[in-house]
Every structure is written in C-alpha cells, then in structure tokens.
Amino acid sequence: MKPISLLWGLRSFCASHGCLYCYFGTVEEHREQAPTQLGVLSHLSPNDLTAAQVLEFAATLGDSPVGRVFLAGGEPLLWKPITKLIEVLKAGGLEVVVCTSGVALNRPEIREPLIDLGVDAVSVSLDSADAVHNDRWRPPRRDGDGWQAVVSGISALLDARAAAPRPKVGIYSVITRRNLSDIVAVPTLAASLGCDYAVPQPIALDPGHRLSGQLSLTAEQVPELAARFKELYAAGLPLVLPERAYAGQIASAVTRPTDLVPGCFGGDTLYFVQPDGTVWDCPSGLKIAATPPGRHRSIKGARARDLFPAPSGCGADCALFSVDCVNMWPLTSFPVLAPEHKEARRA
C-alpha cells in the first residue's frame, strides 16, 4: 500500500451527538463565542467545502502517495454525497476507513453501500460498556440515538457484512479518569458483538478546557492505566488491539507531555484535512498552532501529489509531544488492515 494516511474531517456539523468533550467544541459554546483562530474547529463553521470541491480533490488522490483515507467529521455518513466520495476514493485504489457515531448504520440505505463499495473498515465511537456513562458524556441529539442505537448499528452492519471480508468493524472509545474500567470493558463488548478491533483512546483536552480538571488523565492514573492495559492484553480477546507499546505511549504523554518525538510521522506519513480544506501536518492542536504561515495550505483547487510529497520514512523531530500524538499512532499502522492482522490477534 502507498505510505501516506490522510485523516479527513469532511463536515463540521454533527447531527447525531453533542459529545461534551468533542474536539470541535460544542454548538452551545460556539453560538456564544465563535472561534476565530486558524485551525480551531467549530460545528458551526460556515466555510466547509462544497461537494464539488471535495470530489474534485478526491479524484486526484489516486495519483499521489496517499494510500489510506480516514473519513471523519462531524458525522460523515449523514453527508449526502458520502457514497459518491467513497466511490471516487475506491476507484482511485485507496483504502477507506469511515469513522462514525454508529447510529446511521441502522439505516439500510447507508450501511449497504459501505459493503457494496468495498469500504475497508468502519470505526464506531462508543465510550463505555455502560449505557448511562456513555450517554452522559456523548449525549444524542435525538431521543433513541444513544448507546443502544450505536450498538444496534454495529450489529446491523456486522449482520449485513456476514461472511464478507470487508468492512472490518471496530470500536474507538475515549478514556478519561472516570471510565478507566472501559479500557477492558469496551473491547470485551466489541468482541461479544463480533467486531474485528478495538482502540481505547486517552482523552485529549487543552489544559484550559472546562472539563480538563474532571476528565484529563494525570500521573495519578498511570498505575491503574498500566494495570487495565495489562488486563486487556492478558484477556485473549479475539480481536485486534493496538500494539503493546501503545500503553507506554499513553503513560509517557500523561506524565511527560513535552518529550521530543524523533522522526515524527506528522507531515511525513500522516496529514490532516479540515472541513474547510485546510491541510495540516497532523491533527495536534499544538502542532497546528506552531505551523508558520508559509506552511498553511488547502486542498481547494489543488492536486494531492503536490500537497503530499513522497515520504522519507524518517519524518522530522518534533518537541510538541502530547496525548494527541498518541491517538494518531493507531492510524499510522492500523494493523487491522495489514495482511498479517490475524497474527496480531491476542497480542
């Protein structure tokens, strides 16, 4: 596969959930005060690219070093041109991973094209095996679109896929100091549903975020983090997990967030595109803030091969290590799609 992965936030507004710790912020906060800083996301952004602009750029990705695209959002499956976009990407020979809240998977007209078009994986956000906890922090915008609807959507996609090899289906969960038990409980739930992978992700909040004091992980949680991950890897669940080094990366990010990352993959084998088309070397808020004006780029009217040069494989040293970085590591290898992924089971 070609070496570059692209995380693409397609749309700003999320019609399904109002997650209290969303990296876009909340609609309520931004109605009161819209962010103006370059790179800061908002669900109320008026500058999202048109479908024509998105599809025009997508058609150039096949002639570039990009080999895998993660389609994220706001909720991408509720964007009407999503099927056409997937069709264009697959025609260009790219691997496509859809990142979704999961509720839309209950609709046959949405989930069946994912199978028919050969989507490679579907990553569903579910933060807890406990419905009350999940819906407290990831509240649905409509009654009936909470935890049970997400689990139902996962099951519906797995049932529709049946014995087909694609898409792989997995669960991503946000881990805070309030749900450390879900490091084990969510992958256990994922295995019981028949999922192919699970990724517990540490919450990434700016120190000034109103919820940081309640939810952000600190050195105090490191012993329990280590114990929970040890329990997870010892459980022998029949699904793919991040490599074992991932637990140590989380501990490092929590206790030493200013470490140097030698040969970082950001801007080498991983890039991030915002809904307005802005291109960044990676999704890290620290990295975005430190990007000089001369490095500000956009996909509008551009060709992918001009924006994403062939990677060196070495990257560049970066002193802006954070929890954001840790959350990107599973994207760079994404072992569930590797030919040897069966051997990665029970890692």
N, C-alpha and C positions, 0 to 999 in steps of 0.2 A: 504494500500500500504506500501511496505517496506520503511524505513525512509530516505535513503540517495539519494540525487540527484547528478548527475555527469555531469558537463559541459565538453564536449569532442571536442577540436579543432582537426578535423580529418586531414585536409590537410593544407599546408602552402600557396600555390599559389591560388590566387583568379582570375579566368578567366573572371569574368563578370564586376567588377567595380574596380576603383582605388581611393577609398574614401580617401580624403585628411587628415582625422583625424583617419584613421584606427589604431586600437591598435596593429596591426602587423607592423606599419610603412608603408612606400611606397617602391615600387620596385625601383624607381629612387634614393631615398636616400640610399638604401642598396646596389645598384650597385656601388655607390661611396665609401661607407664605410660599410661593413657588420658588424652587431653587434656580439660581442663575449661573452657578459655577459650571464651567465647561466640564463635561464628564459625569456630572451628577444626574442620576436618572430620576424620572418622575412618571407616575402613571397618567399624569395629565399633560404630558408633552404634546404640543401642537405641531411638532416638527418630524413626525415619523415619515419615513419614505413611502412613496406610493407603491402600489403593487407593481406597476410597470417598471419602476426603478429597481425594485428588489429582484424581479425576474430577469431584467436586463443584466444585472451584475451576476446573478446566479448562473446564467448561461456561460459566463467566462471562467467559472471555477474549474471546469474540466481541463482547461488549458493552463493549469497552474500547479504548483507543488502541493496544493491543498488536497488532502485525501479523505478527510472526515469532517463533517459539519454537525455540530450540536445545535438544534433549533430550539431556542428558549423564548422567553417573553418577559412580560405578560404572557398569558396563556396562548400558545401558538395554535392549538387545534381549533380555536374559535375564530381564527382569522380566515375569512372566506377563501382567499387564494392559496391556502396551505397545500392542498392537494396538487395544484399546478406547480408550486415551488418544489415539492418533493419529486414530482415527475421530472422536472428540469435537472435537479441535482443527480438523480439516479441515472438519467440519460448521459450525464457527464462522467459517470463512473465513480461517483463519490459514495462513501459510507454515510448514512444519515441516521442520527440519533435524535429522537424527539423527546424533549423534556416537558412534562405536563403535570398538571394537578391531578389528572386521572378521571375527573368527573365526566369529561366529554367522551371518554371511552365507552360509556354506557349507550352511546348512540351508534347504531349500526352504520349509518351513512358516514360516520367519522372513522370508526375503528377498522372497517373492512378495507378501505383504500390503503391503510397502513400495511396491511398484509399483501394486498394485490400489487402494490407498487414496490414491494421489497424493502421497506424500511428495515434497517439493521437492528435497531434497538429502540425501546421506549422506556424512559426513566420517569418514574412516577414519584412525586413528592408526598411523603406521609411521615409525620414526625414522631409518631408514637403508636405503640400497640394498644394504648389506652385511648378510646374514642373521646373521652372527656378532656384529657390533656391536649390531644391533637386539635380539637375544635375550639379549645380555649385560646390557643396561640395561632391557629390557622383557621379563623372563622370563615365559614362560607358566606357568600353574599346573598344566597337564596336558601330558604328552608329546604332541607332534603339533599343539600350538596356537600354535606360534611363527611366525616370519617367513613360511614357506611357506604356512601356513594362512591368514594375513592376505591375502597376495597372491592365493591361490586364492579367498577370499571376495570380494575386489574383482572378480576376473574373472567369478565366478559371477553377481554382481549385474549387471555390465555385459552379460553374455550374456543374462540374463533380461530386462533392460530392452530390449534390441535397439534398434529404431528409435524407441521411445517418447521423448518429450521429458523425462520425469521418471522417477526422480530423477536430478539431477546427481550425479556421484560424484567425490570428491576425496580427497586425502591431506594430512593435517597431520603435520608432523614436528618433534620437539623438537631444537633445535640447541644443542649445547654446544661447549666448546672442543675436544672430542675428535672431532667429526664435522662440521667446517665444510665439508668437501667435499660433504656431503649437501644443502647449500643448492642445489646444481645437480643432484646425482645423484638425489635423490628425485623432484623434478619431472620429470627425464628418464625415470625409471622410470614415473611416473604417466602421462606422455604415451605411452609404449610400450604401456601396458595399455589405453589408450583413455579415461583419466579426463578429466574436464572442468576440474579446477582442482587447484592445489597451493599449500600455505601453509607455508613454513618458519618456525617459531616459536622465538624465543630462550628458553632455559630460564629459569624464574623460581624461584629458591630464596632463602629467607631467609638473611642472612649467617651465621647460626648453624647452618644445616643441615650435617649431617655430610659432604655431598657438595659443598658450595659451593666449597671450595678446589680440588676436582678438576675441576668442570664449569662453574661460572658464568663467563660472558663478562666480560672486563675490557677496559680501554682498549688493552691489548696486542694483542687480537684484532681491533680495529677496522679496521686496514688490510686484513687478509685478508677480513673480513666485507664490506667495500666491494668488494673485487676479486671475491669469489664472487657477490655480487648483480649486479655489472656483467656478469659472465659469464652469469648466469642470464637477465637481460633481453635480452642480445645473442643468446641461443641460438635465439630464434624458435620456442619450443615451442608446439604447437597446443593450449594450454590457458590458462585464466585464472589470473593471478598477482595478488598484492596490488599496489596501485598503487606506482609507483616511489618515492614519498616514504617508503614503509614501511622501506626500508633505512636512511634517515637517521634515522627514529624509533628504530630499534634502536640505532644508534650513539649517539644522544642519551641513551637510557635506560642504556646501559652506562657512558658517561663522565660524565654529569651527572644522576644519579638523583633529585636534589632539585629539578629545574626546576618552575616553575609551569606548569600547563596552563590557559590561559584558556578559559572556556566548555566545560569537560569534559562529555562525553556521559553520564557516570555519574549516574544519578538523573534524567536528562532523557530520553534516548532508549535507554538500556540499563539493565537491572536484573538481579540475580542472585538465584535462589531455591535454598536448600539443601534437602537431603533431609528435614530436619525441618520444612520450611515457612518458615523464617526468610527474610525479604526484605532484601536489601542493595542500595544504590545501584549497586554494581559488585562484581566478584569480587576486587578488590585487597585483599590482606591488610592493607596499611597503611590503606586506607580503612575496612575493617571494624573494625579496632582503634580508629580515631578516631571511630567513629559514636557519638554520645551516646545514652544510654538512651531518651530521648524519641523517637528515630528507629528503635527496634527494633520491627519489625513481623513479621507472619506471615500466610501465606495461609489458615491454618486458620479456617474459618468466615467468610472474607472474600470480597468481590467484587472482581474485578480492577479495575473502574473506580474503586473507592475507593482502591486501593493505588497505581495508576499514573495520575496526572493527565495531561491533555493537555500534551505538552512545549512549552516555549517555543522550542526550537530553538537556544537560546543556551547552555544549561547554566549551571554555576556554576564559578568559578575554583577550581582545586584545586592545592595545593602538594605533593601526595603522588605525584608522577610516579615510575613505576617500570617495570620490564620487564613487569609485569602489565598495565599500561596499553597497552603496545604490542601485546600479544597480544589485546586486545579490539578494536583498530581494525578488523581484517578482519571482525569480527562486525557492526559498525555499518552498513557499506555492503553487504558480502557481494555483490560485483559479479557473481558467477556467476549470481545470480538476477535481475539487473537486465535490463530489456528490451534494453539495448544491449550485453549481455555479449559478443556476437560481435565487436564493435568493440574490446573490451578485450583480445582475444587478441593475442599477440605485443607486449604493451605494452612 
